[in-house]
Amino acid sequence: MPAARKLPERPVLGPPPPATRTDKWVNTATLLPADKAMYEVTDLVVALGPKPSRTGASLRDTLYEELEDELRTYRRW
C-alpha cells in the first residue's frame, strides 16, 4: 500500500465534500476569492495569506480564523 500523502501545512480548500454537506463548502469557496482580493493575497496555491497580527478583534482576524477552521474541516475528506 502506498504511503499516505502529507497534507500541506498551510490552509487549502481541498476537494468538495460529500453531496450532503455542500452548502458550507460552496460558501467557503465563495469567500476565499473575496478574501484574497480584499486583502491582496497573491499566492496562487495557498488559500489564505499570512495570518494577521493579533492587534485586536478586527474583521480580518475573525474572517481569517473562520476560513482557516473551515479549510481544516474540508482537508479531512
A tleap script that builds the chain and sets N, CA, C and O, in Angstrom:
source leaprc.protein.ff14SB
mol = sequence {
  NMET PRO ALA ALA ARG LYS LEU PRO GLU ARG
  PRO VAL LEU GLY PRO PRO PRO PRO ALA THR
  ARG THR ASP LYS TRP VAL ASN THR ALA THR
  LEU LEU PRO ALA ASP LYS ALA MET TYR GLU
  VAL THR ASP LEU VAL VAL ALA LEU GLY PRO
  LYS PRO SER ARG THR GLY ALA SER LEU ARG
  ASP THR LEU TYR GLU GLU LEU GLU ASP GLU
  LEU ARG THR TYR ARG ARG CTRP
}
set mol.1.N position { 0.851 -1.172 0.000 }
set mol.1.CA position { 0.000 0.000 0.000 }
set mol.1.C position { 0.901 1.241 0.000 }
set mol.1.O position { 1.836 1.312 0.797 }
set mol.2.N position { 0.637 2.234 -0.889 }
set mol.2.CA position { 1.479 3.423 -0.925 }
set mol.2.C position { 1.307 4.244 0.352 }
set mol.2.O position { 0.260 4.215 0.998 }
set mol.3.N position { 2.360 4.970 0.691 }
set mol.3.CA position { 2.317 5.832 1.874 }
set mol.3.C position { 1.303 6.951 1.660 }
set mol.3.O position { 1.124 7.434 0.542 }
set mol.4.N position { 0.648 7.352 2.729 }
set mol.4.CA position { -0.330 8.441 2.656 }
set mol.4.C position { 0.393 9.743 2.346 }
set mol.4.O position { 1.499 9.989 2.827 }
set mol.5.N position { -0.253 10.569 1.534 }
set mol.5.CA position { 0.337 11.870 1.214 }
set mol.5.C position { 0.230 12.781 2.423 }
set mol.5.O position { -0.777 12.777 3.130 }
set mol.6.N position { 1.259 13.550 2.649 }
set mol.6.CA position { 1.253 14.513 3.749 }
set mol.6.C position { 0.488 15.755 3.300 }
set mol.6.O position { 0.726 16.274 2.209 }
set mol.7.N position { -0.424 16.229 4.135 }
set mol.7.CA position { -1.188 17.425 3.818 }
set mol.7.C position { -0.314 18.663 3.967 }
set mol.7.O position { 0.580 18.690 4.813 }
set mol.8.N position { -0.561 19.688 3.155 }
set mol.8.CA position { 0.219 20.917 3.287 }
set mol.8.C position { 0.022 21.539 4.664 }
set mol.8.O position { -1.023 21.381 5.296 }
set mol.9.N position { 1.033 22.237 5.104 }
set mol.9.CA position { 0.962 22.887 6.415 }
set mol.9.C position { 0.028 24.093 6.399 }
set mol.9.O position { -0.579 24.412 7.422 }
set mol.10.N position { -0.098 24.761 5.268 }
set mol.10.CA position { -0.925 25.957 5.178 }
set mol.10.C position { -2.314 25.569 4.702 }
set mol.10.O position { -2.467 24.549 4.030 }
set mol.11.N position { -3.325 26.354 5.033 }
set mol.11.CA position { -4.696 26.003 4.673 }
set mol.11.C position { -4.925 25.987 3.161 }
set mol.11.O position { -4.492 26.888 2.443 }
set mol.12.N position { -5.600 24.966 2.705 }
set mol.12.CA position { -6.039 24.851 1.310 }
set mol.12.C position { -7.492 24.395 1.312 }
set mol.12.O position { -7.963 23.818 2.293 }
set mol.13.N position { -8.199 24.649 0.223 }
set mol.13.CA position { -9.626 24.309 0.188 }
set mol.13.C position { -9.863 22.806 0.112 }
set mol.13.O position { -10.751 22.299 0.796 }
set mol.14.N position { -9.117 22.098 -0.678 }
set mol.14.CA position { -9.294 20.649 -0.780 }
set mol.14.C position { -10.482 20.280 -1.648 }
set mol.14.O position { -11.136 21.155 -2.216 }
set mol.15.N position { -10.765 18.990 -1.753 }
set mol.15.CA position { -11.855 18.527 -2.616 }
set mol.15.C position { -13.221 18.885 -2.042 }
set mol.15.O position { -13.343 19.166 -0.850 }
set mol.16.N position { -14.247 18.874 -2.891 }
set mol.16.CA position { -15.589 19.158 -2.372 }
set mol.16.C position { -16.041 18.066 -1.408 }
set mol.16.O position { -15.577 16.928 -1.490 }
set mol.17.N position { -16.934 18.408 -0.507 }
set mol.17.CA position { -17.412 17.448 0.482 }
set mol.17.C position { -18.411 16.467 -0.123 }
set mol.17.O position { -18.830 16.623 -1.270 }
set mol.18.N position { -18.789 15.457 0.657 }
set mol.18.CA position { -19.874 14.577 0.203 }
set mol.18.C position { -21.119 15.420 -0.113 }
set mol.18.O position { -21.307 16.489 0.468 }
set mol.19.N position { -21.937 14.958 -0.998 }
set mol.19.CA position { -23.068 15.734 -1.513 }
set mol.19.C position { -24.017 16.250 -0.440 }
set mol.19.O position { -24.751 17.206 -0.692 }
set mol.20.N position { -24.027 15.660 0.732 }
set mol.20.CA position { -24.964 16.104 1.763 }
set mol.20.C position { -24.484 17.349 2.501 }
set mol.20.O position { -25.255 17.942 3.255 }
set mol.21.N position { -23.238 17.758 2.308 }
set mol.21.CA position { -22.705 18.902 3.058 }
set mol.21.C position { -22.081 19.948 2.140 }
set mol.21.O position { -21.025 20.496 2.456 }
set mol.22.N position { -22.706 20.223 1.034 }
set mol.22.CA position { -22.101 21.120 0.054 }
set mol.22.C position { -22.317 22.600 0.345 }
set mol.22.O position { -21.517 23.421 -0.104 }
set mol.23.N position { -23.358 22.974 1.071 }
set mol.23.CA position { -23.669 24.390 1.283 }
set mol.23.C position { -22.512 25.156 1.919 }
set mol.23.O position { -22.122 26.214 1.426 }
set mol.24.N position { -21.964 24.627 3.007 }
set mol.24.CA position { -20.863 25.330 3.684 }
set mol.24.C position { -19.610 25.353 2.823 }
set mol.24.O position { -18.883 26.346 2.811 }
set mol.25.N position { -19.348 24.258 2.096 }
set mol.25.CA position { -18.175 24.215 1.227 }
set mol.25.C position { -18.285 25.274 0.142 }
set mol.25.O position { -17.319 25.986 -0.133 }
set mol.26.N position { -19.454 25.382 -0.476 }
set mol.26.CA position { -19.671 26.383 -1.519 }
set mol.26.C position { -19.522 27.783 -0.929 }
set mol.26.O position { -18.930 28.656 -1.562 }
set mol.27.N position { -20.044 28.006 0.262 }
set mol.27.CA position { -19.909 29.300 0.915 }
set mol.27.C position { -18.431 29.634 1.146 }
set mol.27.O position { -17.992 30.753 0.880 }
set mol.28.N position { -17.678 28.661 1.639 }
set mol.28.CA position { -16.248 28.875 1.877 }
set mol.28.C position { -15.528 29.122 0.555 }
set mol.28.O position { -14.688 30.019 0.464 }
set mol.29.N position { -15.847 28.342 -0.460 }
set mol.29.CA position { -15.223 28.509 -1.769 }
set mol.29.C position { -15.535 29.879 -2.361 }
set mol.29.O position { -14.738 30.420 -3.127 }
set mol.30.N position { -16.677 30.434 -2.014 }
set mol.30.CA position { -17.053 31.766 -2.487 }
set mol.30.C position { -16.333 32.853 -1.700 }
set mol.30.O position { -15.937 33.871 -2.268 }
set mol.31.N position { -16.160 32.648 -0.410 }
set mol.31.CA position { -15.491 33.653 0.422 }
set mol.31.C position { -13.989 33.750 0.148 }
set mol.31.O position { -13.405 34.823 0.303 }
set mol.32.N position { -13.360 32.652 -0.254 }
set mol.32.CA position { -11.916 32.670 -0.467 }
set mol.32.C position { -11.464 33.693 -1.507 }
set mol.32.O position { -10.558 34.475 -1.220 }
set mol.33.N position { -12.057 33.722 -2.708 }
set mol.33.CA position { -11.607 34.737 -3.674 }
set mol.33.C position { -11.870 36.162 -3.185 }
set mol.33.O position { -11.086 37.071 -3.457 }
set mol.34.N position { -12.964 36.348 -2.470 }
set mol.34.CA position { -13.255 37.675 -1.930 }
set mol.34.C position { -12.201 38.075 -0.907 }
set mol.34.O position { -11.742 39.217 -0.900 }
set mol.35.N position { -11.816 37.138 -0.042 }
set mol.35.CA position { -10.779 37.403 0.958 }
set mol.35.C position { -9.453 37.699 0.275 }
set mol.35.O position { -8.748 38.630 0.665 }
set mol.36.N position { -9.107 36.912 -0.745 }
set mol.36.CA position { -7.840 37.122 -1.453 }
set mol.36.C position { -7.818 38.493 -2.116 }
set mol.36.O position { -6.796 39.179 -2.079 }
set mol.37.N position { -8.914 38.895 -2.714 }
set mol.37.CA position { -8.970 40.201 -3.380 }
set mol.37.C position { -8.935 41.342 -2.367 }
set mol.37.O position { -8.207 42.319 -2.543 }
set mol.38.N position { -9.721 41.209 -1.316 }
set mol.38.CA position { -9.819 42.277 -0.329 }
set mol.38.C position { -8.494 42.526 0.389 }
set mol.38.O position { -8.133 43.672 0.656 }
set mol.39.N position { -7.774 41.449 0.700 }
set mol.39.CA position { -6.543 41.583 1.469 }
set mol.39.C position { -5.297 41.367 0.612 }
set mol.39.O position { -4.204 41.152 1.135 }
set mol.40.N position { -5.473 41.428 -0.721 }
set mol.40.CA position { -4.375 41.383 -1.690 }
set mol.40.C position { -3.454 40.182 -1.494 }
set mol.40.O position { -2.231 40.317 -1.492 }
set mol.41.N position { -4.061 39.005 -1.330 }
set mol.41.CA position { -3.305 37.758 -1.225 }
set mol.41.C position { -2.999 37.305 -2.646 }
set mol.41.O position { -3.919 37.055 -3.424 }
set mol.42.N position { -1.723 37.197 -2.992 }
set mol.42.CA position { -1.341 36.884 -4.371 }
set mol.42.C position { -0.874 35.444 -4.564 }
set mol.42.O position { -0.635 35.028 -5.698 }
set mol.43.N position { -0.740 34.682 -3.495 }
set mol.43.CA position { -0.296 33.295 -3.608 }
set mol.43.C position { -1.343 32.493 -4.363 }
set mol.43.O position { -2.516 32.496 -3.989 }
set mol.44.N position { -0.930 31.802 -5.427 }
set mol.44.CA position { -1.874 31.040 -6.242 }
set mol.44.C position { -2.178 29.659 -5.682 }
set mol.44.O position { -3.146 29.024 -6.099 }
set mol.45.N position { -1.368 29.187 -4.745 }
set mol.45.CA position { -1.540 27.841 -4.208 }
set mol.45.C position { -2.197 27.865 -2.837 }
set mol.45.O position { -3.123 27.095 -2.582 }
set mol.46.N position { -1.739 28.718 -1.972 }
set mol.46.CA position { -2.231 28.781 -0.602 }
set mol.46.C position { -3.514 29.605 -0.561 }
set mol.46.O position { -3.567 30.718 -1.084 }
set mol.47.N position { -4.538 29.049 0.060 }
set mol.47.CA position { -5.850 29.696 0.059 }
set mol.47.C position { -5.871 31.018 0.827 }
set mol.47.O position { -6.473 31.989 0.367 }
set mol.48.N position { -5.229 31.062 1.977 }
set mol.48.CA position { -5.204 32.277 2.791 }
set mol.48.C position { -3.793 32.844 2.812 }
set mol.48.O position { -2.813 32.108 2.695 }
set mol.49.N position { -3.704 34.133 2.960 }
set mol.49.CA position { -2.396 34.764 3.076 }
set mol.49.C position { -1.834 34.568 4.475 }
set mol.49.O position { -2.303 33.712 5.226 }
set mol.50.N position { -0.835 35.358 4.820 }
set mol.50.CA position { -0.254 35.243 6.153 }
set mol.50.C position { -1.283 35.550 7.239 }
set mol.50.O position { -2.189 36.364 7.054 }
set mol.51.N position { -1.119 34.885 8.360 }
set mol.51.CA position { -2.027 35.108 9.481 }
set mol.51.C position { -1.910 36.570 9.922 }
set mol.51.O position { -0.800 37.077 10.083 }
set mol.52.N position { -3.043 37.250 10.118 }
set mol.52.CA position { -2.986 38.652 10.535 }
set mol.52.C position { -2.394 38.788 11.933 }
set mol.52.O position { -2.522 37.900 12.776 }
set mol.53.N position { -1.744 39.922 12.151 }
set mol.53.CA position { -1.216 40.168 13.500 }
set mol.53.C position { -2.391 40.381 14.435 }
set mol.53.O position { -3.384 41.007 14.064 }
set mol.54.N position { -2.281 39.872 15.619 }
set mol.54.CA position { -3.392 39.920 16.582 }
set mol.54.C position { -3.395 41.246 17.340 }
set mol.54.O position { -3.226 41.277 18.559 }
set mol.55.N position { -3.588 42.335 16.605 }
set mol.55.CA position { -3.606 43.646 17.238 }
set mol.55.C position { -4.971 43.998 17.808 }
set mol.55.O position { -5.120 45.001 18.506 }
set mol.56.N position { -5.947 43.189 17.514 }
set mol.56.CA position { -7.294 43.453 18.012 }
set mol.56.C position { -8.279 42.542 17.322 }
set mol.56.O position { -7.912 41.757 16.447 }
set mol.57.N position { -9.509 42.649 17.712 }
set mol.57.CA position { -10.553 41.797 17.131 }
set mol.57.C position { -11.088 42.472 15.872 }
set mol.57.O position { -12.204 42.991 15.863 }
set mol.58.N position { -10.286 42.460 14.814 }
set mol.58.CA position { -10.708 43.088 13.571 }
set mol.58.C position { -11.503 42.096 12.726 }
set mol.58.O position { -11.505 40.893 12.987 }
set mol.59.N position { -12.172 42.625 11.718 }
set mol.59.CA position { -12.913 41.778 10.793 }
set mol.59.C position { -11.959 40.803 10.105 }
set mol.59.O position { -12.307 39.642 9.893 }
set mol.60.N position { -10.770 41.262 9.757 }
set mol.60.CA position { -9.784 40.391 9.101 }
set mol.60.C position { -9.417 39.217 10.002 }
set mol.60.O position { -9.360 38.078 9.540 }
set mol.61.N position { -9.167 39.484 11.282 }
set mol.61.CA position { -8.839 38.406 12.226 }
set mol.61.C position { -9.966 37.378 12.286 }
set mol.61.O position { -9.726 36.173 12.215 }
set mol.62.N position { -11.177 37.861 12.415 }
set mol.62.CA position { -12.343 36.989 12.541 }
set mol.62.C position { -12.543 36.162 11.271 }
set mol.62.O position { -12.735 34.948 11.341 }
set mol.63.N position { -12.499 36.819 10.117 }
set mol.63.CA position { -12.699 36.115 8.853 }
set mol.63.C position { -11.593 35.091 8.626 }
set mol.63.O position { -11.864 33.974 8.186 }
set mol.64.N position { -10.359 35.460 8.920 }
set mol.64.CA position { -9.235 34.536 8.742 }
set mol.64.C position { -9.436 33.284 9.589 }
set mol.64.O position { -9.281 32.166 9.099 }
set mol.65.N position { -9.779 33.473 10.855 }
set mol.65.CA position { -9.965 32.327 11.753 }
set mol.65.C position { -11.118 31.441 11.296 }
set mol.65.O position { -11.008 30.215 11.342 }
set mol.66.N position { -12.218 32.040 10.857 }
set mol.66.CA position { -13.357 31.257 10.393 }
set mol.66.C position { -12.998 30.461 9.131 }
set mol.66.O position { -13.313 29.276 9.030 }
set mol.67.N position { -12.345 31.116 8.181 }
set mol.67.CA position { -11.957 30.418 6.964 }
set mol.67.C position { -10.928 29.328 7.251 }
set mol.67.O position { -10.992 28.244 6.671 }
set mol.68.N position { -9.996 29.608 8.130 }
set mol.68.CA position { -8.986 28.606 8.485 }
set mol.68.C position { -9.646 27.364 9.103 }
set mol.68.O position { -9.285 26.236 8.767 }
set mol.69.N position { -10.603 27.574 9.995 }
set mol.69.CA position { -11.327 26.443 10.598 }
set mol.69.C position { -12.076 25.642 9.537 }
set mol.69.O position { -12.038 24.412 9.538 }
set mol.70.N position { -12.756 26.343 8.632 }
set mol.70.CA position { -13.495 25.656 7.571 }
set mol.70.C position { -12.537 24.865 6.680 }
set mol.70.O position { -12.823 23.720 6.328 }
set mol.71.N position { -11.417 25.459 6.319 }
set mol.71.CA position { -10.463 24.776 5.453 }
set mol.71.C position { -9.896 23.527 6.123 }
set mol.71.O position { -9.686 22.510 5.463 }
set mol.72.N position { -9.653 23.601 7.413 }
set mol.72.CA position { -9.189 22.406 8.134 }
set mol.72.C position { -10.223 21.299 8.079 }
set mol.72.O position { -9.879 20.130 7.907 }
set mol.73.N position { -11.486 21.661 8.223 }
set mol.73.CA position { -12.570 20.694 8.155 }
set mol.73.C position { -12.577 19.987 6.801 }
set mol.73.O position { -12.702 18.764 6.739 }
set mol.74.N position { -12.446 20.743 5.732 }
set mol.74.CA position { -12.542 20.170 4.396 }
set mol.74.C position { -11.313 19.378 3.991 }
set mol.74.O position { -11.400 18.549 3.084 }
set mol.75.N position { -10.187 19.597 4.620 }
set mol.75.CA position { -8.978 18.823 4.306 }
set mol.75.C position { -9.097 17.386 4.782 }
set mol.75.O position { -8.298 16.545 4.371 }
set mol.76.N position { -10.051 17.077 5.621 }
set mol.76.CA position { -10.182 15.728 6.194 }
set mol.76.C position { -10.803 14.733 5.232 }
set mol.76.O position { -10.732 13.528 5.476 }
set mol.77.N position { -11.412 15.197 4.142 }
set mol.77.CA position { -12.061 14.258 3.229 }
set mol.77.C position { -11.055 13.612 2.342 }
set mol.77.O position { -11.413 12.787 1.501 }
savepdb mol mol.pdb
quit
